[in-house]
Amino acid sequence: MKKTLSFIVAAGLLLLAAVPVWAHHAFAAEFDADKPVKFKGTVVKMEWINPHAWIRINVKAEDGQTQEWMIEAAAPNALLRRGWTKQSLLPGTEIFVEGFQAKDGANKANGSVITFADGKKLFVGSSAGDPGAAPGTTFK
């Protein structure tokens, strides 16, 4: 009887531990690996929130209008381990973004790599894979 009760409790705890994994979305559920995006913009705000940090940037469209884009990044802890700090993307910083657009066509992308005006690159932590996942780009 005690073994059965212990087994049921252990199984229940394992199921509870797996709930956060089920709740986390997959890259393919929201973003399209066949829609790479590359653009230049100015940082409006960096949001260090879980489960993903977000970078809000203003991008000048071809028609001259300014559009706000949201770039999904890795979890704050993962960004910190990759060398990011809360000072890495201050408002007004000009960046080049590589990533993958949202399936619904919204101004939202899963980031892969950002490049600063001086050529320094930071891996954003795209769910699509490693830093080489986004198409290579040389910005001028």
MDAnalysis code that builds the backbone (N, CA, C; Angstrom):
import MDAnalysis as mda
import numpy as np

u = mda.Universe.empty(420, n_residues=140, atom_resindex=np.repeat(np.arange(140), 3), trajectory=True)
u.add_TopologyAttr("name", ["N", "CA", "C"] * 140)
u.add_TopologyAttr("resid", np.arange(1, 141))
u.add_TopologyAttr("resname", ["MET", "LYS", "LYS", "THR", "LEU", "SER", "PHE", "ILE", "VAL", "ALA", "ALA", "GLY", "LEU", "LEU", "LEU", "LEU", "ALA", "ALA", "VAL", "PRO", "VAL", "TRP", "ALA", "HIS", "HIS", "ALA", "PHE", "ALA", "ALA", "GLU", "PHE", "ASP", "ALA", "ASP", "LYS", "PRO", "VAL", "LYS", "PHE", "LYS", "GLY", "THR", "VAL", "VAL", "LYS", "MET", "GLU", "TRP", "ILE", "ASN", "PRO", "HIS", "ALA", "TRP", "ILE", "ARG", "ILE", "ASN", "VAL", "LYS", "ALA", "GLU", "ASP", "GLY", "GLN", "THR", "GLN", "GLU", "TRP", "MET", "ILE", "GLU", "ALA", "ALA", "ALA", "PRO", "ASN", "ALA", "LEU", "LEU", "ARG", "ARG", "GLY", "TRP", "THR", "LYS", "GLN", "SER", "LEU", "LEU", "PRO", "GLY", "THR", "GLU", "ILE", "PHE", "VAL", "GLU", "GLY", "PHE", "GLN", "ALA", "LYS", "ASP", "GLY", "ALA", "ASN", "LYS", "ALA", "ASN", "GLY", "SER", "VAL", "ILE", "THR", "PHE", "ALA", "ASP", "GLY", "LYS", "LYS", "LEU", "PHE", "VAL", "GLY", "SER", "SER", "ALA", "GLY", "ASP", "PRO", "GLY", "ALA", "ALA", "PRO", "GLY", "THR", "THR", "PHE", "LYS"])
u.atoms.positions = np.array([
    [0.827, -1.198, 0.000],
    [0.000, 0.000, 0.000],
    [0.865, 1.253, 0.000],
    [1.922, 1.264, 0.850],
    [2.802, 2.426, 0.920],
    [3.546, 2.628, -0.398],
    [3.963, 1.517, -1.030],
    [4.672, 1.626, -2.312],
    [3.758, 2.202, -3.381],
    [2.510, 1.783, -3.411],
    [1.558, 2.284, -4.395],
    [1.316, 3.771, -4.190],
    [1.113, 4.180, -2.967],
    [0.893, 5.592, -2.662],
    [2.123, 6.419, -3.034],
    [3.311, 5.913, -2.735],
    [4.550, 6.617, -3.089],
    [4.672, 6.761, -4.604],
    [4.325, 5.704, -5.317],
    [4.394, 5.741, -6.780],
    [3.417, 6.781, -7.345],
    [2.216, 6.824, -6.820],
    [1.205, 7.779, -7.294],
    [1.646, 9.219, -7.010],
    [2.195, 9.451, -5.833],
    [2.680, 10.793, -5.480],
    [3.833, 11.191, -6.401],
    [4.775, 10.274, -6.624],
    [5.925, 10.566, -7.496],
    [5.463, 10.855, -8.923],
    [4.526, 10.074, -9.433],
    [4.005, 10.289, -10.788],
    [3.303, 11.644, -10.878],
    [2.544, 11.975, -9.856],
    [1.863, 13.273, -9.835],
    [2.846, 14.433, -9.844],
    [3.907, 14.324, -9.083],
    [4.931, 15.368, -9.040],
    [5.640, 15.512, -10.385],
    [5.903, 14.409, -11.044],
    [6.515, 14.461, -12.376],
    [5.600, 15.164, -13.376],
    [4.313, 14.870, -13.317],
    [3.371, 15.534, -14.215],
    [3.304, 17.034, -13.950],
    [3.300, 17.422, -12.693],
    [3.280, 18.843, -12.352],
    [4.543, 19.552, -12.832],
    [5.666, 18.870, -12.760],
    [6.929, 19.469, -13.206],
    [6.943, 19.670, -14.717],
    [6.196, 18.865, -15.453],
    [6.183, 18.957, -16.916],
    [5.228, 20.026, -17.436],
    [4.330, 20.536, -16.621],
    [3.345, 21.529, -17.070],
    [3.989, 22.766, -17.695],
    [5.040, 23.369, -17.098],
    [5.640, 24.546, -17.748],
    [6.173, 24.244, -19.149],
    [6.671, 23.042, -19.390],
    [7.171, 22.677, -20.708],
    [6.021, 22.651, -21.711],
    [4.872, 22.124, -21.326],
    [3.727, 22.084, -22.219],
    [3.246, 23.490, -22.543],
    [3.341, 24.397, -21.598],
    [2.826, 25.751, -21.782],
    [3.706, 26.582, -22.709],
    [4.968, 26.236, -22.865],
    [5.888, 27.015, -23.693],
    [5.627, 26.724, -25.162],
    [5.495, 27.776, -25.948],
    [5.192, 27.581, -27.362],
    [6.430, 27.157, -28.140],
    [6.199, 26.490, -29.240],
    [7.274, 26.109, -30.139],
    [7.473, 27.218, -31.162],
    [8.696, 27.331, -31.685],
    [9.006, 28.331, -32.704],
    [8.006, 28.248, -33.853],
    [7.772, 27.040, -34.358],
    [6.920, 26.848, -35.536],
    [5.459, 27.212, -35.285],
    [5.043, 27.297, -34.045],
    [3.654, 27.651, -33.750],
    [3.379, 29.115, -34.046],
    [4.401, 29.978, -33.919],
    [4.180, 31.407, -34.072],
    [5.004, 32.058, -35.179],
    [6.173, 31.480, -35.513],
    [7.078, 32.100, -36.468],
    [7.304, 31.188, -37.670],
    [7.715, 31.788, -38.784],
    [7.877, 31.054, -40.036],
    [9.340, 31.051, -40.456],
    [9.972, 29.883, -40.425],
    [11.377, 29.745, -40.804],
    [11.596, 30.084, -42.277],
    [10.534, 30.103, -43.077],
    [10.642, 30.456, -44.496],
    [10.446, 31.946, -44.743],
    [10.311, 32.742, -43.676],
    [10.145, 34.191, -43.803],
    [11.237, 34.920, -43.018],
    [12.494, 34.818, -43.497],
    [13.548, 35.545, -42.797],
    [13.357, 37.052, -42.977],
    [13.688, 37.806, -41.960],
    [13.610, 39.265, -42.034],
    [14.970, 39.845, -41.661],
    [15.297, 40.960, -42.288],
    [16.529, 41.702, -42.008],
    [16.169, 43.169, -42.133],
    [16.433, 43.946, -41.097],
    [16.151, 45.369, -41.167],
    [16.930, 46.127, -40.113],
    [16.997, 47.447, -40.325],
    [17.675, 48.336, -39.394],
    [16.615, 49.088, -38.614],
    [16.880, 49.320, -37.340],
    [15.934, 50.068, -36.525],
    [16.614, 50.689, -35.322],
    [15.823, 51.427, -34.578],
    [16.295, 52.095, -33.376],
    [15.563, 51.526, -32.170],
    [16.319, 51.143, -31.161],
    [15.737, 50.539, -29.966],
    [14.841, 51.552, -29.257],
    [13.621, 51.103, -28.957],
    [12.679, 51.888, -28.165],
    [12.759, 51.426, -26.717],
    [12.800, 50.092, -26.545],
    [12.749, 49.526, -25.193],
    [13.191, 48.071, -25.238],
    [13.881, 47.651, -24.183],
    [14.236, 46.244, -24.005],
    [13.489, 45.772, -22.778],
    [12.679, 44.733, -22.933],
    [11.888, 44.202, -21.819],
    [12.502, 42.880, -21.361],
    [13.038, 42.889, -20.163],
    [13.680, 41.714, -19.577],
    [12.633, 40.920, -18.793],
    [11.782, 40.196, -19.511],
    [10.716, 39.432, -18.875],
    [10.812, 37.969, -19.290],
    [10.276, 37.088, -18.479],
    [10.239, 35.660, -18.794],
    [8.905, 35.317, -19.431],
    [8.794, 34.324, -20.281],
    [9.847, 33.377, -20.619],
    [10.786, 33.887, -21.714],
    [10.471, 35.007, -22.380],
    [11.338, 35.569, -23.401],
    [11.478, 37.062, -23.182],
    [12.677, 37.563, -23.394],
    [12.873, 39.012, -23.395],
    [12.354, 39.531, -24.735],
    [11.981, 40.809, -24.773],
    [11.476, 41.428, -26.001],
    [12.223, 42.719, -26.261],
    [12.552, 42.935, -27.522],
    [13.197, 44.169, -27.955],
    [12.185, 44.893, -28.834],
    [11.827, 46.110, -28.442],
    [10.914, 46.925, -29.250],
    [11.764, 47.928, -30.014],
    [11.591, 47.957, -31.335],
    [12.377, 48.873, -32.153],
    [11.489, 49.596, -33.156],
    [11.903, 50.797, -33.514],
    [11.241, 51.550, -34.579],
    [12.015, 51.332, -35.864],
    [11.282, 50.978, -36.910],
    [11.870, 50.697, -38.218],
    [11.215, 51.614, -39.242],
    [12.036, 52.243, -40.067],
    [11.490, 53.096, -41.121],
    [11.168, 52.210, -42.324],
    [9.896, 52.169, -42.706],
    [9.446, 51.347, -43.826],
    [9.812, 52.020, -45.153],
    [9.666, 51.283, -46.250],
    [9.983, 51.808, -47.578],
    [9.159, 53.047, -47.920],
    [7.947, 53.150, -47.383],
    [7.093, 54.307, -47.670],
    [7.396, 55.502, -46.765],
    [8.418, 55.376, -45.915],
    [8.814, 56.470, -45.040],
    [8.138, 56.461, -43.682],
    [7.118, 55.638, -43.518],
    [6.418, 55.541, -42.230],
    [7.276, 54.761, -41.227],
    [7.125, 55.103, -39.962],
    [7.823, 54.379, -38.902],
    [6.908, 53.292, -38.367],
    [7.453, 52.083, -38.288],
    [6.714, 50.942, -37.757],
    [7.419, 50.445, -36.502],
    [6.647, 50.064, -35.491],
    [7.253, 49.444, -34.312],
    [7.253, 47.933, -34.505],
    [8.396, 47.329, -34.308],
    [8.559, 45.886, -34.380],
    [8.888, 45.361, -32.996],
    [8.424, 44.154, -32.712],
    [8.757, 43.450, -31.478],
    [9.616, 42.242, -31.858],
    [10.780, 42.152, -31.230],
    [11.704, 41.056, -31.510],
    [11.773, 40.158, -30.286],
    [11.393, 38.907, -30.463],
    [11.467, 37.944, -29.363],
    [12.904, 37.478, -29.212],
    [13.392, 37.492, -27.989],
    [14.742, 37.030, -27.678],
    [14.647, 35.844, -26.718],
    [15.790, 35.343, -26.344],
    [15.837, 34.236, -25.387],
    [15.402, 34.730, -24.006],
    [15.349, 33.832, -23.076],
    [15.032, 34.188, -21.690],
    [16.133, 35.101, -21.152],
    [15.790, 36.009, -20.253],
    [16.803, 36.922, -19.704],
    [18.047, 36.199, -19.174],
    [17.878, 35.095, -18.490],
    [19.026, 34.366, -17.952],
    [19.939, 33.868, -19.070],
    [19.358, 33.389, -20.156],
    [20.160, 32.915, -21.291],
    [20.914, 34.080, -21.936],
    [20.271, 35.245, -22.048],
    [20.941, 36.411, -22.620],
    [22.119, 36.835, -21.738],
    [21.931, 36.834, -20.436],
    [23.015, 37.193, -19.523],
    [24.198, 36.236, -19.674],
    [23.923, 34.943, -19.838],
    [24.997, 33.959, -20.017],
    [25.725, 34.153, -21.344],
    [25.070, 34.786, -22.321],
    [25.694, 35.043, -23.627],
    [26.417, 36.386, -23.681],
    [26.483, 37.086, -22.570],
    [27.225, 38.333, -22.537],
    [26.389, 39.593, -22.559],
    [25.071, 39.445, -22.604],
    [24.205, 40.617, -22.569],
    [24.202, 41.220, -21.176],
    [23.948, 42.519, -21.094],
    [23.689, 43.178, -19.822],
    [22.453, 44.049, -20.029],
    [21.943, 44.603, -18.951],
    [20.779, 45.484, -19.087],
    [21.150, 46.780, -19.789],
    [22.435, 47.007, -19.994],
    [22.906, 48.195, -20.713],
    [23.208, 47.891, -22.184],
    [23.033, 46.654, -22.621],
    [23.388, 46.270, -23.993],
    [22.548, 46.980, -25.050],
    [21.281, 47.194, -24.779],
    [20.383, 47.811, -25.763],
    [19.610, 48.949, -25.130],
    [20.241, 50.054, -25.013],
    [19.574, 51.227, -24.449],
    [18.707, 51.901, -25.509],
    [17.643, 52.573, -25.095],
    [16.808, 53.301, -26.065],
    [17.668, 54.243, -26.906],
    [17.379, 54.262, -28.204],
    [18.118, 55.111, -29.133],
    [19.253, 54.401, -29.852],
    [19.599, 53.182, -29.417],
    [20.671, 52.425, -30.059],
    [20.210, 51.938, -31.427],
    [21.031, 52.161, -32.452],
    [20.702, 51.682, -33.796],
    [21.230, 50.263, -33.942],
    [20.371, 49.353, -34.411],
    [20.764, 47.955, -34.587],
    [20.257, 47.420, -35.921],
    [20.911, 46.359, -36.386],
    [20.472, 45.593, -37.542],
    [19.965, 44.265, -36.988],
    [18.804, 43.844, -37.429],
    [18.164, 42.642, -36.893],
    [18.052, 41.581, -37.974],
    [18.361, 40.347, -37.594],
    [18.115, 39.182, -38.439],
    [17.217, 38.250, -37.640],
    [16.187, 37.732, -38.270],
    [15.300, 36.823, -37.567],
    [14.256, 36.253, -38.505],
    [13.134, 35.854, -37.926],
    [12.081, 35.200, -38.695],
    [10.738, 35.797, -38.302],
    [9.967, 36.225, -39.298],
    [8.716, 36.936, -39.059],
    [7.616, 36.022, -38.515],
    [6.690, 36.649, -37.818],
    [5.523, 35.943, -37.294],
    [4.701, 35.399, -38.457],
    [4.093, 34.249, -38.264],
    [3.273, 33.629, -39.310],
    [2.107, 34.499, -39.730],
    [1.568, 35.282, -38.798],
    [0.396, 36.095, -39.125],
    [0.755, 37.405, -39.829],
    [2.054, 37.615, -40.114],
    [2.482, 38.801, -40.827],
    [2.612, 40.040, -39.968],
    [2.394, 39.916, -38.669],
    [2.507, 41.056, -37.761],
    [3.951, 41.547, -37.711],
    [4.140, 42.759, -37.216],
    [5.479, 43.321, -37.063],
    [6.132, 42.726, -35.819],
    [6.331, 41.427, -35.887],
    [6.897, 40.669, -34.777],
    [7.805, 39.608, -35.375],
    [8.972, 39.433, -34.767],
    [9.916, 38.442, -35.283],
    [10.602, 37.722, -34.132],
    [11.010, 36.508, -34.414],
    [11.846, 35.753, -33.494],
    [13.274, 36.088, -33.896],
    [14.002, 36.753, -33.009],
    [15.342, 37.221, -33.345],
    [16.370, 36.117, -33.402],
    [17.373, 36.335, -34.236],
    [18.495, 35.424, -34.338],
    [19.779, 36.149, -33.950],
    [20.120, 37.196, -34.704],
    [21.346, 37.952, -34.446],
    [21.045, 39.436, -34.581],
    [21.634, 40.239, -33.699],
    [21.589, 41.683, -33.902],
    [23.023, 42.151, -34.098],
    [23.165, 43.173, -34.953],
    [24.475, 43.747, -35.235],
    [24.405, 45.239, -34.922],
    [25.395, 45.723, -34.184],
    [25.472, 47.142, -33.854],
    [26.131, 47.890, -35.007],
    [26.005, 49.196, -35.012],
    [26.581, 50.027, -36.072],
    [28.085, 49.823, -36.200],
    [28.768, 49.472, -35.095],
    [30.219, 49.260, -35.144],
    [30.601, 47.848, -35.597],
    [29.598, 47.012, -35.946],
    [29.859, 45.657, -36.428],
    [29.791, 44.581, -35.355],
    [29.734, 44.958, -34.087],
    [29.631, 43.975, -33.002],
    [28.310, 43.244, -33.111],
    [28.348, 41.921, -32.930],
    [27.143, 41.097, -33.030],
    [26.832, 40.464, -31.689],
    [25.543, 40.328, -31.414],
    [25.079, 39.588, -30.245],
    [24.016, 38.597, -30.706],
    [24.133, 37.364, -30.223],
    [23.137, 36.342, -30.520],
    [21.914, 36.616, -29.665],
    [20.769, 36.728, -30.306],
    [19.533, 37.058, -29.605],
    [18.923, 35.825, -28.950],
    [19.263, 34.657, -29.443],
    [18.747, 33.444, -28.833],
    [17.523, 32.907, -29.511],
    [17.475, 33.010, -30.820],
    [16.328, 32.547, -31.586],
    [15.993, 31.101, -31.271],
    [14.712, 30.819, -31.205],
    [14.256, 29.446, -31.014],
    [14.511, 28.608, -32.249],
    [14.812, 29.268, -33.363],
    [15.024, 28.553, -34.621],
    [16.355, 27.823, -34.650],
    [17.258, 28.145, -33.756],
    [18.523, 27.428, -33.739],
    [19.689, 28.288, -33.323],
    [20.863, 27.933, -33.841],
    [22.080, 28.621, -33.430],
    [22.290, 29.921, -34.197],
    [23.365, 30.672, -33.854],
    [23.576, 31.959, -34.495],
    [23.698, 31.859, -36.009],
    [24.069, 30.723, -36.518],
    [24.188, 30.561, -37.961],
    [22.861, 30.267, -38.643],
    [21.775, 30.185, -37.878],
    [20.487, 29.803, -38.448],
    [19.922, 30.857, -39.376],
    [20.130, 32.125, -39.057],
    [19.605, 33.185, -39.898],
    [20.516, 33.367, -41.099],
    [19.958, 33.756, -42.228],
    [20.785, 33.981, -43.405],
    [21.871, 34.994, -43.102],
    [23.070, 34.749, -43.599],
    [24.196, 35.653, -43.351],
    [23.967, 37.006, -44.002],
    [24.446, 38.050, -43.351],
    [24.242, 39.401, -43.853],
    [25.471, 40.233, -43.571],
    [25.850, 41.052, -44.519],
    [26.869, 42.049, -44.280],
    [26.187, 43.387, -44.356],
    [26.198, 44.122, -43.267],
    [25.555, 45.421, -43.231],
    [26.580, 46.502, -43.493],
    [26.163, 47.523, -44.194],
    [27.050, 48.643, -44.509],
    [26.558, 49.895, -43.860],
])
